[in-house]
C-alpha cells in the first residue's frame, strides 16, 4: 500500500528538493567545528565530524539533484519540510555524539558521561534538545565531556535558536523565489519581518544575534567566567538554549556577578528581533511602548516576586529573591540555566515556574512557550467579549492591542490563531504528562512530571531530575516529541503527520 505522500509526486519532489538544501547545513557546521579538536588536540574527534559532514552532504546531494527542477515551494510544502527537516537534522546532528563516544572508548579516553552517548537514542535526545533550544541533557556531568562535544552542543543550540531553516535561507535565499523563501521562513514558526524583504530581515537578525553573542562573551568573561565557558554560555544564553559546559549548570560558578550578567542576556534572548532592531536605531523607549515586551517584563518581575515569596517560607529572604529571580527568568525566557535544586522546592514553586515556561517569551525571539503576545490576545479577547455583551445592540466595540485598533475583519483570525495554538499546546502537554506519569519513577510527583514536560515542550531545559540517561525509552521519545512540537509550534508537525496519512492537499 502506497504512502499517501507518495501519491503526489510533484509535491514530494518539492519537499525532497528543499530537504536536500537543508540537511547540508549540518555538514557545514561539522566542517566549521573541526577547528575545536585541532586546538584541543582531540584528534579522535576529527573522523566523527568528517563522517557527519560526508553524510550530510551526501544525503543532501541524493535528495536535491534528482528533483532540482521541481516547482515552487508553497506554505503546505514548507510545513512538511520544517517538521520532517528538523527530524533529519537532529538525526545527523546526533552522529558526532555517538561516533566520538565510540572512538574515544576505543582509545580508552572516554569519560563515563561521554559513554552514555554510545546509546544512539541518548545522542538523538541530545541533538533534538540542542537544535530545539531546549537544554534537557543526557550528559550527567558536562564538564567531563571532550571540548569538541561541549562545542557541538553549544553550536547546535546557537544555530537552533535562530533556526536551521533560517540558516539555510540566509545562505541560499538569493536565487530562491520570494514566496518560496517566505513559506519556509514562516513554517519554522517565524513570522516577524523587520524589513519588507525576507533576505534583508534574515541578514539583520543574524547581525543582531552575532553582536549580542559577542557582547555576552565579553560580559561573562569580565564577570569571572573562564573564556571557554564564557564562549559556550554566551552562545546558549542568547539563543535561550541552556546547555552548559560546567558540572552543575550556572550553580557551579557560585557567582552573583555571573548570575547578574546572565539575567539581561536571557531576557534579551526572549525579546523580539524587531524590538532589538528599533533599540539599535536609538528607540530605547520601544521596550515600554511595545505591548508584548512591556508585558514580558511585567510578568518576569511579578513571577519572580511571587516565587520569592513562596520560597521565603523555606529559605532566607535575600537568598530566596536571588534564586527565585534567576530561576523564573530562566524559565519564562525558556533558557534553562539553573542555580538551585528545583527538585527540593515546593509543589507550588514548581507550578509557578511551569506557568512561566508555558507562557514563554516574545514572538519573534529565540524563546519557546505559547508566547506572550498570544496570551495578551486571549486576555484582550475576553475583555472585548464582555464589552460587547454589555454594550447596546449594534454598538461598535473596537478590539485594541496596545494603541493599535485591530481591523474588525482580522479580529476573528487573531483570536482563532491564539486560541488554536494555546489549546493544542495544552493538549499535547497533557498527553506528555500522562505518558510520563506511567513511565517515570514513582518517586516523582504530579507537579514534577508537569514541570518536566512543560520544560521540554516550552524548550526550556530546567529539570527536577526526571531527565537522565537511565530514563525509559518511551520517556525519552515522549520528551523528544514534546521538544519537537514545541519548537515548531505544533501546526507543522500536525501537517506532516496529516501528509503521511492523507497526502498533501
N, C-alpha and C positions, 0 to 999 in steps of 0.2 A: 504494500500500500504506500502510495507516494505521500511524502510530507507535503502538506498544503502549500508551504512556502515555495516548494519546487515546481508547483503547477503554474507559477507566474515567472517564466524565465527572464523577462525583461526587468522586473523588479529585483529578482535575485541577482542579476548581472550588475545592477547599480549598487546593490548592497555589498557584494563581493569586491567590486572595484574600489569602493571607498574604504572597506576594511583593509584592502591591500595598501592603501595610503596611510592608514592609521597604525598598523602593527609595527612598521619600521621605526616608529618613534622610540620604542623600547630599545631597538638596536642602536640608535643614535645615542641614547642615554648610556648604554653599556660601553660604547666606544669612548665617550667623554669620561666615563668613570675609571677608565684604565689608568689614569694618572695616579689614582689613590694607591693601588698596590705597588706601583713603581716608587712612590715617595716613601711608603712604609715597609718596603721590602717584603711584601706578601705575594711572592711570585706564584704561589699555588692558586691565587685568585684570578690570574690572567686567563687561564683556559675557561673557567666558568663564564667570565664576561665575554670571551670570544665566542663561545658556543651560543650564548644568549643573543649576541649580535647577529651571528650567522643564521640562527633560527628565525629571528625577527625579519631580517632582510629576505631570507629565502621564502618564508611564508608570504611576505608582502608581495614578492615577485609572482609567486604562484597565483595569488588572488587577483593581482592588478592586471597583469599584461594580457591574459585572455579576454578581459572584459573592459579594457581601457576605452573602447568606443561606445560604452553603454550611455544611456540617456542622462538627463539632468536629475540631480538628487532633489526630491521633494520632502516635505516635512514627514510624511508617512515612512519614507525610507530613513530619514535622519533619526527617527525614534528607534527603529530597529538597529541601525548602525551603532548608535550610542550605547544601547543596552548590551548587545552582543559584543561590541568592540571593547567595552570595559572588561568583560569576562576574558576575552582573548589577551588583552593587555596584562591582566592580573596573572594569567597562566604563564605568559612569557616572563613577566616580572618576578615570578617565583623561582625561575631557573637559577639565578645567582645564589639564592639561599641554599637550595638543595645541593647544587654542584659544588659550591665552596665547602659545605659541610663534608661532602664525600671526599674531596681532595685533601682537605685538612685532616680528616680522620685517617686517611691512608698514610699521611706523613707523621701522624701522632702529635699534631699541634692543635687539635680541636678541643675547645673548652666544652664542659657539659652543656652550657647554654647553646653553643653552636650545634651540638649533636642533636638537639631537638628538631633541627631542620633537615635531618635525614628523612623524616616523615614528609612526603610531598604535600600532605594536607596542611601541616603546620606552615610550610613555605607559602602555600596558596593563601592561607589565612593572613599571613603577614603581608603578602603582596596586596590582597584586597584591602586590608586595613590601611596600608600605606597609600595606595592610589586613591582611595575614597577619602583620605584625610581624617581617618578615624583615630588611630593610635592605640587601639587594643592590641596586645602583643603576645606572641608565643615566646619571646625572649625573657626568661626569668631574671637574668642579670645582663642588661645590655652593655655594661662596661666590660664584660668578658668576651664580647664579640670582636672579630677582626675589624680593623679600621675600614676595610672595603665594604663589609656588610653594614657597619654603622653608617657609612656614607650612603650606601644604596637605599637603606631605609629612609634616610632624610631626603635623598634626592627624589624618590618616588612620591613622597608626601609633598614635597615642594612643587613638583610638576602637577601632581594630582590636585593640589589646592586650586591652581588655575584651571586645570582640566587637560587631559591628554588630547582631546579633540581641539581645544583652543591652541595647544602647541602645534598640532598638525596644520591647522588653518593659518597660523602665524607664518609657518614655513612655506605652505603651498597655496595660500589664498590668492596670490597674484593671478595665476592663469584660470582660476575657477570662476564660474558664473556667480554673480552676487546673490541670487536667490538660493542657489545650492549651498553657498557658504553660510547664509543665514539659517537655513534649515538645520544644518549640522550644529551650528552655534547654539541655536535655541533648544535643540534636542538634548544638549548636555546640561540642561537646567540653567541656562543663562538667557536673559532677555534684555539686559541693560545695553544701551547704546550711548557712549559718550559723544561720538561723532556720527553723522549720517552714514558714513561708510563703516562697514564691519571691519575692514582691514585697518583703518585708522584707529578704530576702537581697540582692536587687539593690540596694536603697537603701543598705544597709550597705556593700556592695562599692564603690559609687560614692563614698560618703563617705570611705572609707579611701583610695581611689585619688586623689581630689581633694586630700585632706590631704597625702599623700606627694608629690604633684606640686608643691604649693605649697612644702613644706619643701625639696624638691630644688632648686627655682628659687632660693630664698634662699641655700641652701648653696653652690651653684655660683657665684652672683653674689659671695658673700663670699669664695670661693676665687680670685677674679680673672677670672672669665669675664664678658665683656660681657653686659648684661641680655638682649638679643635672643638671643644664643647660649645663655644660661642657660635662657631660657624654652623654646626648642626642644629643647635637650639634655635638660632635665628631663623633658619630655613623652615623648621617645623612649627615655629611660633607664629610667624607672619602668615603662613599657609593654614593656620589653625588646625594643625595635624596632631602634634603632641608626642611623637616619638622622641625618646631621649637617649643619650649615649651614657648616661650615668646609671648606677645600680638601682636607685630608688626615685627616679624622675627628679624634679627640682628639689625635693626634700633632701637629696644627697649633699647639696651645697650649704645648707644651714645658713643662708644669707638673706637678710632682709633687703639688702641693696639689689640683689639679683631679682628677687620677687617684685620689687617696686619697678624695676626696668621692664620686667615681663608683662606687667599689668597693661600699660599702654600698647605694647606690641600686640598682645592678644586682642585688645579692643579695636585697634586699627585694622587687624585682620578681619574683624567681623563687621566693618563699615563698608558700605558700597564703594566700588571704584569710582563711580560718578561723583560721589561726595569728596573723595580724595582729590580728584581732578579739580573740582571747584576750590578746594582748600589751597591747592598749589597755585591757583590763579589769584590768590590773595583774598578769597572769600571765606575767612575763618568762621564767620557767623553762620555758615551753612550747617555747622554741627548742631545748632539750635533751631534754625529755620526749617531744616529738613525733618519732616514729621517722623520718618522711620528712625533716623539717627537719634532724634530727641527722645523718643520712647525707648530705644535701646539703652541709652544712658540712664534714663529714669528707672527702668526695670533692673538694670545692673545694680544701681545704688539701693533700690528698695529690697531686692532679693538678697543682697549682701547683708543688709541690716537685719532682715527677718532671720536669716540663717545665723547671724552672730548672736541674736537674742536667744534663739533656740539652743545654740551650743554653749552660751554663757551659763546655762544651768549645770554644766558638767566641767567646764574648764574656765580659767580666769578670763575676765572680760577682754583685756587687750589681746591676749593670745587667741581668744575666740574671734575677735574682729580681724586679726591678721589672717588666720587660716580660713575663715568663712569668706572673706572678701576674695582671696585668691582662688579658692575652690569654686565659688559661684561665678566669678568672671570666667574662669577656665571652662566651666560647664556651659554657660549661656553663649559664649563665643565659640563653643564647640572645639576648643583647643585640646584639652585633656591633660595638661600639665598638672601634677599632683604634689602637694606639700604636706598632706595629712593622711592619716589612716582612716579613710572614709568608712571602711567596714566596721569600725568601732563606734561610729556616730549613731544617733537615734534614728528610728524609722522616719520620724518627721523631718529630720535634717536631710536624709536621703531623698525623700519625696520632694522637698524644696529644690534640691539640686536636679532631680529628674524633671521637674517642671521647667527649670531653666534650659535643660537640654532639649526638651520638646519645643519650647519657644524658638530657640536658636538665634542666630544673628540676623543681619540685614540681607535682604535680597540684593544680588549684585556683588556680594562679598565672597570670601572663601569659606565662610561658615556654613554649617548644616542646620538641621532642625526645620520646623514648619516655616519659619521666617517671620520676623516681627511685622512686616507690612501686611501679611495675611491675617494676623491676629488683630491688627488695627482695623482692617476692612470688616472683619466679623463683628468687632465691637461697635464700629460705626453703623454696621448694618442693623444691629439690634436697636440702637438708638433711633435710627431712621425709621424702622418699622413702628416703633412706639409712637413717634411723632406723627406718622401717617394715620395711626389708629385714632389719636385724639384730635387730629386736625379736621376742620369742616370738609364735607364731601366736595371733591373737585379742587381742593386747595393744592397748590404746587409746593411740595416739600423737597428742597434741594438735598442732594447727598454730597456731603463735603468730606474730603480727606485733606486735612490741614486747611490752607487757604483756597484750595482748588475745589471747584464745584464740578462734580463728575457729570458728563452728559447723560441725561435720562436713559438714552439708548444703551449706554455702557454699564449702567448700574447692575443690571441682572448678570451680565457677563463677569463683572468683578466679584460679585458675591458668589456666583456659581463656582468660579475658579478657586477662591479661598475656601469655600465650604467643601468642595470635592477633595482637594488636596488634604485638608485637615481631617476629613472623615476617613479617607484611605490611609492616611498616616497612622491614625489611632487604631484602625482595623488591623493593620499589619503589626503594629506594636503589640496589640492584644494577642495575635496569633503567635508572635515570638515569645511572649510571656508564657503562654500555655505550653509550648514545646519545652522551654527551659525549665518550667516547673516540674516536668516529668523526666528531665534528663540531667539537671544539675544536682549536685549532692544535697541531701536532705537538710544539712546544717544551714543552708541559705534560706532566708525568709522570703515572703512575697515581695516585700519592699526591696530586697536585694536583687531579685530577679527583674522587677520592673526597672530598677536603676540600670542594670547591665544591658538590658535590651534597648532602653532609651538611649544609653550611651552609644550602642552600636548603630542604631537607626538614625540617631542625630549626628553621627560621625564625630563623636566627641573623644572617647578614649579613656575616660575615667573608669575605674573598676573597683568593685568591692571584693575582688578575689575569685570570682567565678571563672573569668577567662584565664586559662592556663594551658600548657601543653598536654596536661593529663585529662582535660575535659573530654567528654564523649564525642564521637564523630558527628552525631546528629546535632549536638550543641554547637560545634564549630561551624557546620554547614548552615545552621539556622542563623547564627550571628553574621556569617558571610552574606547570606541573603538579605538580612536587615541592613547591613552596611551598603550593599549594592543598591537596593531600592531607595535608601535614604539619600545617597549621593545624587542619584538621577531623579529624585522627587517622584518616583513611583510610576508615573504615566508611561515613560519609555519602556520600562520593564513590562508593564501590562500589555503594551503594544507589541513587544517582542513575543511574549507568550501567546498572544492572540494570533500573531502571524504564523507561529509554529503550528497552530491547530486549525486556523481558518484561512490562512494566507493573507496577503496584503490586498486590501480593497480600497 
